[in-house]
């Protein structure tokens, strides 16, 4: 099983793919989101299946993250569509 940092990104106010679960597997992921700005930012964390968009995705988190704040979500089980 892989461990360590599987993906990361610097936010830029757009939807971004951080990690893609390989075909016919599942992943158990821990997610940490840090707002390094001086104002609150809206955060939406999705789990998308192959071919899905944000409109059809499963929303894991949807919130306003305060300036300098961190949110962590652990043991998210994500599997790919086969």
SVG drawing of the C-alpha trace seen along z (x, -y; Angstrom):
<svg xmlns="http://www.w3.org/2000/svg" viewBox="-25 -39 31 43">
<polyline fill="none" stroke="black" stroke-width="0.4" points="0.0,0.0 1.3,-3.4 1.9,-5.9 3.1,-9.5 1.9,-12.4 0.0,-11.2 -1.0,-14.6 -1.0,-18.3 -1.9,-21.5 -1.9,-25.3 -5.4,-26.6 -6.2,-29.2 -9.9,-29.5 -10.6,-26.8 -11.5,-23.1 -8.4,-21.0 -7.7,-17.2 -5.4,-16.4 -5.4,-12.6 -6.8,-10.0 -7.5,-6.5 -6.0,-3.9 -8.5,-1.7 -10.0,1.3 -8.6,0.2 -9.7,-1.8 -7.8,-4.3 -8.1,-5.3 -7.0,-9.0 -6.5,-11.6 -7.0,-15.2 -5.6,-18.4 -6.6,-21.7 -4.8,-24.9 -5.9,-28.4 -2.7,-30.5 -4.5,-33.7 -5.6,-36.6 -9.3,-36.1 -11.8,-33.2 -12.0,-31.0 -14.9,-28.7 -13.7,-25.1 -15.6,-22.2 -14.0,-18.8 -15.5,-16.2 -15.1,-12.6 -15.7,-12.2 -16.2,-9.0 -14.7,-8.5 -16.5,-10.9 -18.3,-12.7 -18.3,-16.5 -18.7,-18.6 -22.5,-18.6 -22.7,-14.8 -20.0,-14.2 -20.2,-13.2 -19.5,-16.2 -17.3,-15.3 -16.9,-18.9 -18.5,-22.3 -17.5,-25.1 -15.9,-28.5 -12.3,-28.0 -11.1,-31.0 -7.8,-32.8 -4.9,-30.8 -7.1,-27.8 -6.6,-24.1 -9.2,-21.3 -8.4,-17.6 -10.5,-14.7 -9.2,-11.2 -10.0,-7.8 -12.0,-8.8 -12.5,-5.6 -12.6,-6.3 -12.9,-3.7 -12.9,-4.0 -15.7,-3.1 -15.0,0.0"/>
</svg>
